[in-house]
């Protein structure tokens, strides 16, 4: 193999791999046979040569040791540059090859050469990433193959390299432990999506997810157990994301979900669904765990650091407010006063440890009502279709009635003396729910009244009021997460990757 001056083959391959030009290293072995008088070079789409063998260097830049970094305009006369630019344009427009005859000087003598240009494609076999050039003297055909055979070999080599390229790209863009995107791949995608937001006004949101008390997992069970938890969490989240969403590990126990074409309300609904599903899942070694989530929609004209910081501030509020909850950054599409009002109403429906009754089945029902209210609010804010909202209304009314039945059976079995009066309250609320549902279906009530019923009548007055009368009769809830040592002091910054949580 004929290599670039002052550069060994393994050094060249290493540079090409680092620069994302992996296929070229395979082309060198195929297209640069020693002693055949064949000039071979590769230039990037910026027009600068990435490499060139000795023959190519001698023809284009006599006396120099390397072509690296040179433009053809630095080396060749203007008439020839126009012809070469036309052949480049042919390749850029999708041609499989472009060739022309050129006059070049070699050792003081001008001769005719055939200059063949070929595309070098990326891992998807579609994206052009560089242009390869082959130059040979017209009176001396390459002994190893004809130009067409060389082209065939190039194409076959490209196919053979695809699997290697894909594997290398996968390694370069994914987190080794979890298989999720790494920070580098996320930031590349973020730039593209933010550009789409600026150009086409397509909304864009992100979720910043942090595992609650992750340091406790490592301390109590060891880092291998912590690694298993992160792997299981990644699998759970990836299975529940929408097709357009992407999961990346930001660092430590912190993850980012990028949500293209999603308003803040839709991202909040997704976040609450993920939070609830994670809390209900069983994880290796540790069993149960929870996450806190911050949600932010990107503003037009906002940079990545500013957008991420707003999501991080929302995550901080979730941590400071007791963990295992979703918090939203203010909606950038609304006036400031309106945004504050909507956020205030949304965060009222955040589950807190103080709401726990001591019975997991009842608490599960209460959390489900919180989730239903949040999902309905998201549908209202994003102006979803009447049919879609109608499905949500039917489900939440059904969840209310099912929860009432479950709660009555559990509380009666616990010996609560006020069970008869409590059933009366349930009956009144159930009657109101059925009437409200009929009026909504008949167009006599709006969805706002349904949301008001759920948040005020069911959650605020009943669940946080009347229900608390029977808490003392149920099995005491585990108080570990509410112990003084587990609460963040006011003003303390939320846990960041690499710190304790």
N, C-alpha and C positions, 0 to 999 in steps of 0.2 A: 504494500500500500504506500502511495506517495502522499506524504503529509505536508501540512503547512510548515514553512520554515520556522525553526526555533520552537516547535511545538510537537510533542509526542502525541500519538493517537489517543491515549487514555486521557491526556490533559484536554485535548480538543473535545472529546465526547463529554467530559465533565462540564466544560464551558457551555456547550450546546444544550445539555440537559438543564443547566441552571437557567439559561435564557429561554427555556420553553421551546427549543428547536430540536427536539429529540429525533424526528425522522431523518434529519440531515446526517447524523452520525451513522445511520445505516446506509445512506446513499453514498457516503464516502467510500465505504468498503467495496461497494458495487461499481461505482462510476469513476474511480481514480486509479486504474491499473498502472503499475509501474512501467515506465519505458515505452509507452505507446504514443506519446506525443499528443495526448488528449488534454485539452484545457478544461478544467471544471471549477465552477465557483457557485456560491449561493449568496444572494443578497436579500435583505429584509424588505418589507413593504415601504420602509422609509427611504429606499434607494441605496442604502449603504451595504457594502459587501460584508457578510459575516465570515466568509472564508474563501480561499482560492488556492488551488494547487500551484506548483512551481511553473507549469506551462502557462496557466492563466495569468499568473503574476508577471511572467516574462513578457507576454504579449500586450498586456494592458498597462503595466507599470514597470518598464524596464529598469533594472538596477535596484529596485526596491526588494525588501525581504517579505513583504506581506501586502495583501489587498484589504485587510480588515479595516473597516471604518471609512473606506474610500467611496466616493460617488463616481459614477461614470463620467459626469461632467467635469470631474477633476482630472480625467485621464485621456479623454477622446475628443476628436474634433467635432464641431457643431453639426455638420451634415450627417455624420454617423450617429450622433446622439438622437437626431430626429427619427431615424429609422429604428433605433433600439427602443425609443420611447413608444413607437407604434406597436412594436412586438410585445412590450410590457403590457400595453393596454389590451392587446388581444388576450393575453393570459388572464389579466384581471377580469375580463368580461366572460371568462369561463372556458376558453379554448384549451384543448388537451396539449397543444404544443404550438410553437411559432418559430419559424426559421427564416434566415436571410443570409445572403452572401455579403461578406465585408472584406475590405482590404486592410491588412494589418502588417506592421513592420516587425521583423524578427531578425536580430543581428544585422541590422542595416539594410535588409532586403525586404521589399514589399511583396506580399503574396496574397492570394485569395483564400479565404477561410469560410467554412460553413459555421454559423452561430445558431445553435438550437437552444430555445428556451422552453422550460417545462415547469408546470405548477407543482409546488409542494403543499399538500393539503394537511389540515389539522386532523385531530382524532376522529371527527365526525365525517371525514372524507368529503366535506363540503366547503369548509372555511379555508380560504387561501391564507397561508401564513408566510410564504417566502417564494422566491423564484430562483430556479436552478438554471445555470448556463453551461453548455458544452460547446467547445470550439475545437474544430479539427481542420487541418490543411486539406484542401480539396484534392490535391494530388496524392495524398497519403491517407487512405482510409484506415480507421482504427482496426488493428489486427484481431481484437477480441470479439467484435460484433459489428453489425451495421448499425446505423443510427436508429432504425426502426426496432431492431433487436434490443438496443440500449433502452429505448422507450418502454418496450415490453418489460424489460428487467426492472426498470424504475417503478412501473405500475405494480408489478408483482411484489417488489420489495416493500412498497407502500402498504399493500394488503397484509404482508407478513408482520409489519411493524405495528399494525393497528392495536393488537392485543396488548403489546408492551406499552404503547403510548397511553392506552386507556388505563392500564394499571398504574402507570406513573402519575397520570393526572389525578386518579383516585387517591393515591397516596399523598399527593401535594395539596389536595383540597378537602380532605376529611380528617377528623379527629381520630387518632389511633385507637383510643380506648372505646369510644362509643359508636364510631362509624357515622356520626352526624357531621355536617359541614364543620370545618374549622373557621377561625376568625378571618383568615385570608379569603376564603371562598365566600363567606358572608359579605364581606366588605366589597368584593367585586360585584356581587349581585345587587347590593344596596345602591351602588353607583348607577347601575343600569336602571333600576326601578325608580330612583329619584329623578333621573333624566326623563323617564317616561311620565312621571308626575308633572314635571315642569313643562314638557312639550304638549302632552295630551290631557292634562288635568285628571289623570287616573288616580284615585285615592290610594293611599299606602299607609299601613299601620304595622306596628311590631308589638310583640309580647316579650317582656323580660322576666324570665322564670328563675326563681332561686329556691333551692331545697331548704326547708326549715330545719334548723338544728343539725346540719350535716356534720359538723365537727363532733357532735355527740356520737354519731354513728361510727366515725373513724376511731374515736377514743374508746368506745365500748366494745366494738366488734373487730377493729383492725381495718387497715386501708384496703386489703383485698375485698372485704365485705362492702366497703364504700364504693369500690369500683364496680362490683356486681349491681349495686343499687343504681348507679348512674347508667349502666348498660340497660338494665330493665326499664328504667324511666325513659330512656331514649326510645326504646322499642314501643313502649306504651304510647308515647306522644306521637311518634311518627305514624302509627297505625290509625290515629284519630284526627290527623290533620287533613285539611282539604287538599285537593290535587295541586292547587296553585301555591300552597304554603310551603315554607322551607324551614327546617330546624337546624340550628347551629349551636355547638358548644362554645360559649363565650370564654369560659375559664372556670376551673374549679367545679363547683356545683351549680353554676349559672348557665342558663341557656337562653337563646333568642329564637323566637319564631317570627319570620318575616311574612307578612300577609299582604301581597299585592292586590290591588283593586278592592280594598276593604276599608270602609269607614271605621271610625273609632267604635261605633256601636256594635258593628258586626264582629270586630276583633274582641270587644269586651265579652260578647256572648260566647265566642270560642274560648276565651280565657277562663270564664266561669265553668264552662263544660269540662275543660281539661282539669281545672282545680278539683272539681267534684269527682271526676273519674280517678284521678290520682289518689285522692283521699280514701276512695273506696277499694283500691287495689291492694293486693298482697305482694310484698317485695321480698327478695331473698334475704334470709337471716333476720332482718329487722322487722318484718311484718308490715306494719302501717307507717306511712309518712305523709307529710303535707308539703305544699309549696305555696309561696307567695308570688304574686304576679303583678307587674306594672305594665300598663297599656298606654301607648301614645300613637296618635296619628300624625304623619309628617306634614308640616306646613310647607307651602310653596315658597321657595327661596331659602328655606332652612338648610343648614349643612348637617352632615351626618352626626357630628359631635353634639350639636345642639339638640337634635332629635333624640339621640340616645340618652342624653342627660335628662330630658323630660321624662322618658320612660323610667330611668333610674330613680328619679325623684318620686314617681308614683310607686315604684317598688319599695322605696324607703318608707313611704306612708303605710304600705301594706305590712311591712315588718314592724313598724312602730305601733301600729294599731292592734297587734296581737297575732300576726301571721295567719296562714291558711286563708287567704282572701285575695281578692282582685281590687286594685285601685287604678283609677284612670287619670292621666294627664288631661288638662282642660281641652275641650274640643276646639281646634284651631279654625273651624269653619263658622263659628258662631260669634256674635258680639260678646265681649268679655263678661258682661253682667249675665247674659243668658247662659253662657258656658258654665259659670259658677253655679247657677241654679240647677242645671242638669246634673252636674257632677255631684252636687250636694244631695240631690234626690237619689242618684245611683248609689252612692256610698252608704246611704242609710240601710240598704239591703246587703250588708256585709255580715257574714256569720262571725260571731265572736265566741270565745270560750265561755263567756258569762251566760250565754243563751242555752248552754247544755243542760238537759234535764236530769241526766244520770241514766237514761235508757237509750241505747244506740238506735233502736227502731224508731222511737219518737223523734230523736234528734235528726235521724236521716230524713224523716218526713218534713221536719221543719226546714232543713237545708234545701230540700227539693222545692219547697214553696219559695224560698229565697231565689233559687235558680230560675224558677218559672217567672217570677216577677222581673228579674234582670233580663231574661230573654225577651219578655214582652216589651220591656222598655227599649231594648235594642231595636226591636221591630218597629216600634213607634217612631224612634228617632231616625231610622234609616228609611222610613216610608215604604215598608214592604207591602206587597199586594194584600188585598182584603182576604183572599182565600188563604194565604199563608198565615196571616194574623188570626183568622178564624180557627185554623188548626191549633194554634197556640192557646187560644181562649178555651177551646174544648178540652185540651189536655190539662190546663191548669185548674179548671173547675173539677175535672175528674180527679186530679191529684189532691185537691182540697177535701173532697168527699171520702176518698180512700184513706187519707190521713186521719180524718175524724173517726172512722170506723176502727182503725188500728189503735188509735190513742185511747178510745173508750174501753176496748178490751184490756189493754195493758194497765190502765189506771184502775179499773175495777178489780183486776187481779191483785193489784198492789194494796187494796184496802182503803182507797181514798174515800172518806166519808161524804164528800161533796159530789160524787159521781153523778147522781141524779140531776142536780142543778147544772152540772157541766154538760150533760147530754142535751138539756134544754137549750143551752147556748149554741151547741153544735147544730141542733135542729133549726134554730132561727137563722144561723149563718147559711146552712145548706139551702133553706127555702129562699133566702135572698140571692144565693148563687144561682139557683135554678131560674128564678125570675129574671135576673140580670142576663143570663145566657139566652133566654127566650127573647128578651127585648133587644139584645145585641143582634141576634139572628134576624129579627124582624126589622132592624134598622131604627129602633126606637131609642137605643143607647149606643154611645160611641165606645171605642176601645179605651179611651181615657177613664171612663167610669169603671170598666173592668179592672184596670190597673189600680185605681184608687181603692176599690173594694179589697183587692188582694193585699195591698201594702198597708192600708189603714185598718180596715175591719178585721182582717184575718191575722196579719203579722203584728201590727203595732198594738191594737187593742186586745186581741184575743191571745195570740201566742206569747207576746211579751208581757201580758197582763194576767188574764184569767188562768192561763196554763201554769203560771208559776206557783199557784196554790197547791198543786199536787207534787211538786218537785221533791219535797221532803219525804214523800212516801215511796220514792223510787230508789233503786240502787245508787249509792253515791258515785259520781263521776270521778274518773282518775284525775287527780289534781296536779300531775307532774308538770305539765306545760304551763301551769299558772303559778308555780312556785316562785318566790321572789328572785331566786338566782337565775331564773329563766327569762325574766322580763328585761327588755332593754330600757335603760334609764332615759328619761326625757332628754332630747338633744343629742343622744348618741347616734353616730352614723351607722347605717345598716351595713351588714357584713358584705364585704367585697371578696372577689376571688383571691384565695390565698390567706384570708384572714379567718378568724374563728367565727362560728355562727351558732 
